[in-house]
Amino acid sequence: MMSTPDGQMYFDDLPARSYSAVLTAEEIFSFADAAFMAGVHESSLIEKKSSRIQPKQLAEYLSMWANTTGGGLIAIGISDDGTLEGFVRQSPNHVNRLEQARADLCPDAHFKSKRLPFTHPSGEQDFVLLFYVQFHETKAVATAQGEYFVRIGDQRRKLKDDLEIRELRDSKGEVRAESELVSLDFPEDFNGRAISQFVETVRARDELSAELRPEEILSRHSLGKIRVGKFLPNLACALLFASVPREVAPGCRIRFLRFDGEEEGSGEKWNAVKDLYVDGSIPEQIIGIAQILKSQLRTFSRLGPGGKFFTAEEYPETAWYEAIVNACVHRTYSNGLRNATVFVKMFDDRLEILSPGSFMPFVSPSNIYTVLSVPRNPNLMNALRYLDLVKMAREGTRRMKATMGEMGLPVPEFRARPDVGTHVTVILRNKIKQRKAWVDSDIASVVGASLARLLSDQERRCLNFVAENGSISVSDAQRLTSQSWPACKKLLDGLVSKGVLTHTHRTDLERDPKARYTLSDIQDAD
């Protein structure tokens, strides 16, 4: 057992998977000795290399760690089986070239290096070279050969084309895809009413002069540039106000899929019962998908303390709305993913929102609720705030977590595959397994389209209550709907006459306190 400078203890044979969750690469660098580095496995933080490694190869690892959130360590002079090789058989010039790799072969990498001494069994004094490479948060780091490397799982991967490199640069804020000028004509290709609404809101809130032209206000908010008296819109402006944003960003749309069950089938087992696209500008998409979700999500009724009923949404609106806005605002619009689409997938037990791109630097599923992140598209987000479509920046994920907790639902899950340019997924789980399966599918597919159109909100509420609790009484319906006893009796009897409910009661009593209404065995609905 050994200790760190601050007195914390560690075991020198502790597997990497045990400490990597609690220690950073920099913390390990601060206390590690040669024996420790020889004893641990390679991991998401550590690479071990033979002393025969060439400077060009080292530069590739410097680029890789500099482009990987959290950075990493390179221990040179340790064989694959953990044997301490050292540099006793290498020339001093080879060691010097390795230690000077930054200047010669990877000039933008920021790292520290030190020698970890040890003694060979023969008594010879030797050392291991340990590099700690810092994550470069504002620049995509290339080798002197112009090659970019990233960490994918436990492998070093070279970015193969300009699209992947641009995505990396975009994620670090080197380039802003939203600031690229687009080929659309202004104002002919834009929604004049939407622009007027934005301009007047900005003018009022910022107390701007009425003499400022709309183009000047758009330019002030980094939504384009004025050159030779002509306003040239950028991608953010097109996403917000273009009549057809997909002319410049083909993937600027949301696809809503609702599945029957808890899994997404494929081929002949494709089980989507709804498949809708929401097009238009980003504001129109946010409003449109919100309307769709409100029509699909259920309201459930429970008997609470004191015999009082309360209703609960399937998911809190704050949580799913925030996830959708984030998917539109923080997604990647760089060339590599400009064709990618935002997905909203609804299953019986969860809601998934998939956003093209990766997490921003320093953001990960483990720190999503605490880290202060920088928006990928700040100008787009700022404009949506003026349109009251974005609420308090930086507090969104915490509001999602809080509102899910208030309803007794699991904490939102954030996931992302490590591949360059895939989707970040937010998962909201409903945790309401006791609901009857048919309530989660389209009512029309169960009671028939004609009948489904005739059901009132009160009837739907009663049916949801029956589905969750097994049966309902007139008194239950009275407390649930706040209507009179006769009105509720009429409502439930009406559902019986429609064939949706079955009534069990004593016919010799005018008011049977034990009478219950249960779901009918509905078949062959039209």
C-alpha positions in Angstrom: 0.0 0.0 0.0 1.2 3.5 -0.9 -0.1 7.0 -0.3 -0.6 10.1 -2.4 0.8 13.5 -1.3 -2.4 14.4 0.4 -2.4 11.2 2.5 -4.9 9.2 0.5 -4.1 5.5 0.3 -4.0 3.3 -2.8 -2.9 -0.2 -3.6 -0.1 -0.6 -6.1 -1.8 -3.6 -7.7 -5.2 -1.9 -7.9 -6.8 -2.6 -11.3 -7.2 0.4 -13.5 -11.0 0.0 -13.7 -11.1 0.6 -9.9 -9.3 3.9 -9.7 -10.2 5.4 -13.1 -13.6 6.3 -11.9 -12.3 8.3 -9.0 -8.9 9.6 -10.1 -8.0 11.8 -13.0 -5.0 11.4 -15.2 -3.4 14.5 -13.6 -3.9 13.1 -10.1 -2.3 9.8 -11.1 0.6 11.7 -12.7 1.2 13.6 -9.4 2.0 10.4 -7.3 2.7 7.5 -9.6 6.0 5.8 -9.5 7.5 3.2 -11.8 6.2 0.2 -9.9 2.6 1.6 -9.9 2.6 2.2 -13.6 4.0 -1.3 -14.2 1.3 -2.8 -12.0 -1.8 -1.2 -13.5 -3.6 -2.1 -16.7 -4.0 0.1 -19.7 -7.3 1.9 -19.4 -9.3 4.9 -20.7 -6.6 7.0 -18.9 -3.3 5.1 -19.5 -1.2 3.9 -22.4 2.0 1.9 -21.8 4.6 1.7 -24.5 8.0 0.2 -25.1 11.0 2.4 -24.9 11.5 1.6 -28.6 8.6 3.8 -29.5 9.5 6.3 -32.2 8.8 10.0 -31.8 6.4 10.1 -34.7 4.2 7.4 -33.0 4.4 9.3 -29.7 3.2 12.4 -31.4 0.1 10.5 -32.5 -0.7 9.6 -28.8 -0.1 13.3 -27.8 -2.7 14.3 -30.4 -5.1 11.6 -29.3 -5.0 12.6 -25.6 -5.1 16.3 -26.4 -8.4 15.6 -28.3 -9.9 13.4 -25.6 -11.8 14.9 -22.7 -9.8 14.6 -19.5 -6.5 13.9 -21.3 -4.4 10.9 -20.5 -1.1 9.3 -19.6 1.6 7.7 -21.6 4.1 5.5 -19.7 7.1 4.8 -21.9 9.6 2.1 -21.0 7.1 -0.6 -19.9 6.5 -3.7 -22.0 3.1 -5.2 -22.8 3.4 -7.7 -19.9 4.2 -5.0 -17.4 8.0 -5.6 -17.3 10.0 -2.4 -16.6 12.3 -2.0 -19.7 13.5 1.5 -19.0 16.0 3.2 -21.3 19.3 1.7 -20.3 19.6 0.2 -23.8 18.5 3.4 -25.6 20.6 6.3 -26.7 20.4 9.6 -24.9 19.5 11.2 -28.2 16.4 8.9 -28.4 15.2 10.0 -25.0 15.8 13.7 -25.8 13.7 13.4 -29.0 10.8 11.8 -27.1 10.9 14.5 -24.4 11.0 17.2 -27.1 8.1 15.7 -29.1 5.9 18.7 -28.5 8.1 21.2 -30.2 9.1 18.9 -33.1 6.1 16.7 -33.8 2.9 17.9 -32.0 3.4 21.6 -31.3 -0.1 22.3 -30.0 -0.2 19.6 -27.4 0.2 20.6 -23.8 1.8 18.1 -21.6 4.1 17.5 -18.6 6.7 14.7 -18.5 8.9 13.3 -15.8 11.3 10.4 -15.2 10.2 7.7 -12.8 13.4 6.0 -11.4 13.7 2.3 -10.7 16.4 -0.3 -10.2 16.8 -3.4 -12.4 17.3 -6.8 -10.7 21.0 -6.5 -11.9 21.4 -3.3 -9.9 21.4 -0.9 -12.8 19.6 2.4 -12.3 17.0 3.3 -14.9 13.8 5.2 -15.4 10.4 5.2 -17.1 9.2 8.3 -19.0 5.7 9.4 -17.9 3.7 11.9 -19.9 0.5 13.6 -18.8 -1.2 15.1 -21.8 -3.8 17.8 -21.1 -7.1 18.0 -23.0 -7.0 21.0 -25.2 -10.5 22.5 -24.8 -10.3 25.1 -27.5 -8.3 23.6 -30.3 -8.3 20.4 -32.3 -4.7 19.2 -32.0 -2.8 17.7 -35.0 0.6 16.2 -35.3 3.2 18.1 -37.3 2.1 15.9 -40.3 -1.4 17.4 -40.1 -3.0 14.2 -38.8 -5.7 14.2 -36.1 -6.2 11.4 -33.6 -8.9 10.7 -31.1 -9.6 8.0 -28.5 -12.4 5.5 -29.4 -13.0 3.0 -26.6 -9.5 1.7 -25.9 -8.1 2.4 -29.4 -6.3 5.3 -31.0 -8.1 6.4 -34.2 -7.0 8.6 -36.9 -9.7 11.0 -38.3 -10.1 9.9 -41.9 -11.6 12.9 -43.7 -12.3 16.7 -43.5 -15.8 16.1 -42.2 -14.6 14.2 -39.1 -11.9 16.8 -38.5 -14.4 19.7 -38.9 -16.7 18.0 -36.4 -13.8 17.8 -33.9 -12.9 21.5 -34.5 -16.6 22.5 -34.2 -17.0 20.7 -30.9 -14.0 22.7 -29.5 -15.4 26.0 -30.8 -12.6 26.6 -33.3 -15.2 27.0 -36.0 -18.8 27.7 -35.7 -21.0 26.0 -38.2 -23.8 28.3 -37.2 -21.8 31.3 -38.3 -21.2 30.1 -41.9 -22.8 32.3 -44.5 -25.5 30.5 -46.6 -26.6 30.8 -50.2 -30.2 31.9 -49.4 -31.3 35.3 -50.6 -32.4 37.8 -48.0 -35.2 38.6 -47.5 -36.8 36.6 -50.4 -36.1 33.2 -48.9 -37.0 34.1 -45.3 -40.2 34.3 -43.2 -40.8 38.1 -42.9 -43.3 37.7 -40.2 -41.0 35.6 -38.0 -38.1 38.1 -38.5 -40.4 41.0 -37.6 -41.5 39.3 -34.4 -37.9 38.7 -33.4 -36.7 42.2 -34.3 -39.5 43.9 -32.4 -38.9 41.7 -29.3 -35.2 42.6 -29.4 -35.9 46.2 -30.0 -38.2 46.4 -27.0 -36.1 44.3 -24.5 -32.8 46.0 -25.4 -34.4 49.4 -25.7 -32.9 49.9 -29.2 -33.6 52.8 -31.5 -36.5 52.6 -33.8 -34.2 53.8 -36.6 -32.2 50.5 -36.6 -33.1 48.4 -39.6 -34.0 44.7 -39.1 -30.8 43.8 -40.9 -28.7 45.7 -38.4 -30.4 44.0 -35.4 -29.9 40.6 -37.0 -26.2 41.5 -37.6 -25.8 42.7 -33.9 -27.0 39.2 -32.8 -24.5 37.4 -35.1 -27.1 36.1 -37.4 -25.3 37.4 -40.5 -23.1 40.2 -41.9 -23.7 43.4 -43.7 -21.4 43.8 -46.7 -21.6 46.7 -49.2 -25.1 47.5 -47.8 -26.4 44.0 -48.3 -27.3 41.6 -45.4 -25.8 38.1 -45.8 -27.5 35.6 -43.6 -25.6 32.8 -41.8 -26.7 29.2 -41.0 -28.1 30.3 -37.6 -30.3 32.8 -39.3 -31.5 30.2 -41.8 -32.3 27.7 -39.1 -34.4 30.3 -37.3 -36.2 32.2 -40.0 -35.7 30.6 -43.5 -38.9 29.6 -45.2 -37.3 26.2 -46.0 -34.3 25.7 -43.7 -33.6 22.2 -45.2 -32.3 23.8 -48.3 -29.1 24.6 -46.4 -29.4 21.9 -43.6 -31.2 18.8 -45.0 -31.3 17.2 -41.5 -33.0 20.2 -39.9 -36.2 18.3 -38.9 -37.5 16.1 -36.1 -38.8 12.6 -36.6 -41.3 11.3 -34.1 -41.7 7.6 -33.7 -44.0 5.9 -31.4 -43.5 2.1 -30.8 -45.8 -0.5 -29.6 -44.0 -2.1 -26.7 -40.6 -1.5 -25.1 -38.3 -2.4 -28.0 -37.8 -1.1 -31.5 -38.4 -3.9 -34.0 -36.9 -4.1 -37.5 -37.9 -5.5 -40.9 -41.1 -7.4 -40.7 -41.2 -6.8 -36.9 -41.2 -3.0 -37.4 -43.5 -1.9 -34.6 -43.9 1.9 -35.1 -47.6 2.9 -34.7 -46.8 6.5 -35.5 -44.1 7.9 -37.8 -44.2 11.7 -38.2 -41.8 14.4 -39.4 -41.8 17.9 -38.1 -40.3 20.4 -40.5 -39.9 24.1 -40.7 -37.7 26.5 -38.8 -36.3 25.5 -35.4 -39.0 27.5 -33.5 -41.7 25.8 -35.6 -40.1 22.4 -35.0 -40.0 23.0 -31.2 -43.7 24.1 -31.1 -44.7 21.3 -33.5 -43.1 18.4 -31.6 -44.4 19.8 -28.3 -47.9 19.6 -29.7 -47.4 16.1 -30.9 -46.1 14.9 -27.5 -48.9 16.6 -25.6 -51.3 14.6 -27.7 -49.5 11.3 -27.1 -48.5 11.5 -23.5 -51.0 10.2 -21.0 -52.4 11.7 -17.8 -52.9 9.2 -15.0 -55.0 9.4 -11.9 -54.0 8.1 -8.4 -55.7 7.9 -5.1 -53.5 9.9 -2.7 -53.4 10.6 1.0 -56.8 11.5 2.6 -58.7 9.7 -0.1 -58.1 12.5 -2.6 -57.4 11.9 -6.3 -54.6 13.6 -8.1 -53.5 13.4 -11.7 -49.9 13.1 -12.9 -48.5 13.4 -16.4 -46.7 10.5 -17.9 -43.5 12.7 -17.8 -43.2 16.3 -16.5 -43.4 18.7 -19.4 -40.4 20.6 -18.1 -38.2 17.5 -18.5 -39.2 16.5 -22.1 -39.5 20.1 -23.3 -36.0 20.8 -22.1 -34.6 17.7 -23.7 -36.2 18.6 -27.1 -34.9 22.2 -27.0 -31.4 21.0 -26.1 -31.5 18.5 -29.0 -32.3 21.3 -31.4 -30.0 23.9 -30.0 -26.9 21.9 -29.0 -26.9 19.5 -31.9 -24.1 19.6 -34.5 -24.8 21.4 -37.7 -21.3 21.0 -39.1 -21.0 19.5 -42.6 -20.5 16.0 -41.4 -23.8 15.9 -39.6 -25.8 18.5 -41.4 -27.9 15.8 -42.9 -28.6 14.1 -39.6 -32.1 14.3 -38.0 -33.3 14.8 -34.4 -35.3 11.8 -33.2 -38.0 11.6 -30.6 -38.8 7.9 -29.8 -41.7 7.0 -27.6 -41.9 3.5 -26.0 -44.3 2.1 -23.5 -41.7 2.5 -20.7 -39.6 5.5 -21.8 -39.1 8.5 -24.0 -35.8 8.9 -26.0 -34.6 12.1 -27.5 -31.6 11.7 -29.9 -29.5 14.7 -30.9 -26.8 14.5 -33.7 -23.3 15.1 -32.4 -21.3 14.5 -29.3 -21.1 16.0 -25.9 -19.3 19.3 -25.7 -15.8 19.4 -24.2 -15.6 18.6 -20.5 -19.3 17.3 -20.5 -20.0 13.7 -20.0 -22.9 11.6 -18.6 -21.2 11.5 -15.2 -21.0 15.3 -14.8 -23.9 16.5 -16.9 -25.7 18.0 -13.8 -22.7 19.9 -12.4 -20.4 21.0 -15.2 -20.7 24.4 -16.7 -20.8 23.8 -20.4 -20.5 26.1 -23.3 -23.3 25.9 -25.9 -22.3 24.6 -29.3 -24.6 27.1 -31.1 -24.7 30.2 -28.8 -26.2 32.6 -31.4 -29.0 30.2 -32.1 -29.7 29.7 -28.4 -29.6 33.4 -27.7 -32.1 34.1 -30.4 -34.5 31.4 -29.1 -34.3 33.0 -25.7 -35.7 36.2 -27.1 -38.5 34.1 -28.6 -39.2 32.6 -25.2 -38.4 29.1 -26.4 -35.2 28.7 -24.3 -35.5 29.3 -20.6 -32.7 29.6 -18.1 -29.4 28.6 -19.7 -27.1 26.2 -17.6 -30.0 25.2 -15.4 -31.8 23.0 -17.9 -30.5 19.5 -17.0 -30.9 20.2 -13.3 -34.5 21.3 -13.8 -35.1 18.0 -15.7 -33.7 16.0 -12.9 -35.7 17.9 -10.2 -39.0 17.6 -12.0 -38.6 13.9 -12.7 -37.8 13.4 -9.0 -40.8 15.4 -7.9 -43.0 12.9 -9.8 -41.1 9.9 -8.3 -39.6 9.0 -11.7 -36.0 7.9 -12.4 -33.3 10.5 -13.0 -32.9 11.3 -16.8 -30.2 9.2 -18.4 -27.7 10.8 -20.8 -25.8 8.5 -23.2 -23.4 8.8 -26.1 -21.5 6.3 -28.1 -17.8 7.3 -28.3 -17.8 7.3 -32.1 -17.2 10.7 -33.8 -20.4 12.2 -35.0 -23.1 10.0 -33.5 -26.1 10.9 -31.3 -26.3 12.0 -27.7 -29.4 10.3 -26.3 -31.6 11.5 -23.3 -33.8 8.9 -21.8 -36.8 9.6 -19.6 -38.4 6.6 -18.0 -42.0 6.5 -16.8 -41.8 3.6 -14.3 -45.5 2.9 -14.6 -45.6 -0.8 -15.3 -49.0 -1.4 -13.9 -50.8 0.4 -16.8 -52.8 -1.8 -19.1 -51.0 -2.3 -22.4 -53.9 -1.0 -24.5 -53.8 2.4 -22.9 -50.3 2.9 -24.3 -51.4 2.2 -27.8 -53.7 4.3 -29.9 -57.2 4.3 -28.5 -58.4 4.2 -32.0 -56.8 0.8 -32.6 -58.7 -0.6 -29.6 -62.1 1.0 -29.5 -62.3 1.9 -33.1 -61.5 5.2 -34.8 -65.1 6.4 -34.9 -65.6 5.8 -31.1 -62.1 7.2 -30.2 -63.1 10.5 -31.8 -66.2 10.7 -29.6 -64.5 10.1 -26.2 -64.4 13.1 -23.9 -61.5 14.1 -21.7 -63.5 12.9 -18.7 -64.1 9.5 -20.3 -60.4 9.2 -21.2 -59.5 10.1 -17.6 -61.8 7.4 -16.2 -60.5 4.8 -18.7 -56.9 5.6 -17.7 -57.8 5.2 -14.0 -59.4 1.8 -14.8 -56.4 0.7 -16.8 -54.1 1.6 -13.9 -56.2 0.4 -11.0 -58.2 -2.4 -12.5 -61.7 -1.0 -11.9 -63.6 2.2 -11.0 -66.7 3.0 -8.9 -69.1 5.9 -9.4 -67.7 7.5 -6.2 -64.1 7.1 -7.7 -65.3 8.9 -10.8 -66.9 11.6 -8.7 -63.8 12.4 -6.8 -61.7 12.1 -10.0 -63.8 14.5 -12.1 -65.4 16.7 -9.5 -68.8 16.0 -11.1 -72.0 15.0 -9.3 -72.8 11.4 -8.5 -75.6 11.2 -11.1 -73.4 12.7 -13.7 -70.6 10.2 -13.1 -73.0 7.3 -13.1 -74.3 8.5 -16.4 -70.7 8.8 -17.7 -69.7 5.3 -16.7 -72.9 3.8 -17.9 -72.3 5.5 -21.2 -69.0 3.7 -21.5 -70.8 0.5 -20.8 -73.2 1.1 -23.6 -70.3 1.8 -25.9 -68.9 -1.6 -25.0 -65.7 -0.2 -23.4 -66.6 -1.0 -19.7 -68.4 -3.8 -18.0 -70.6 -3.1 -14.9 -70.8 -5.5 -12.0 -73.5 -4.6 -9.4 -76.5 -5.8 -7.4 -79.7 -5.1 -9.4 -81.8 -5.0 -6.2 -80.0 -1.8 -4.9 -80.4 1.6 -6.4 -76.9 2.5 -5.2 -74.6 -0.5 -4.8 -71.5 0.8 -2.9 -69.6 -2.3 -4.1 -70.5 -1.9 -7.8 -67.4 -1.7 -10.0 -66.8 -0.9 -13.7 -64.0 -2.9 -15.4 -62.5 -3.0 -18.9 -64.4 -5.0 -21.4 -62.7 -7.6 -23.6 -62.7 -5.4 -26.7 -62.1 -7.2 -30.0 -62.3 -6.5 -33.7 -62.3 -2.7 -33.2 -62.6 -0.9 -36.5 
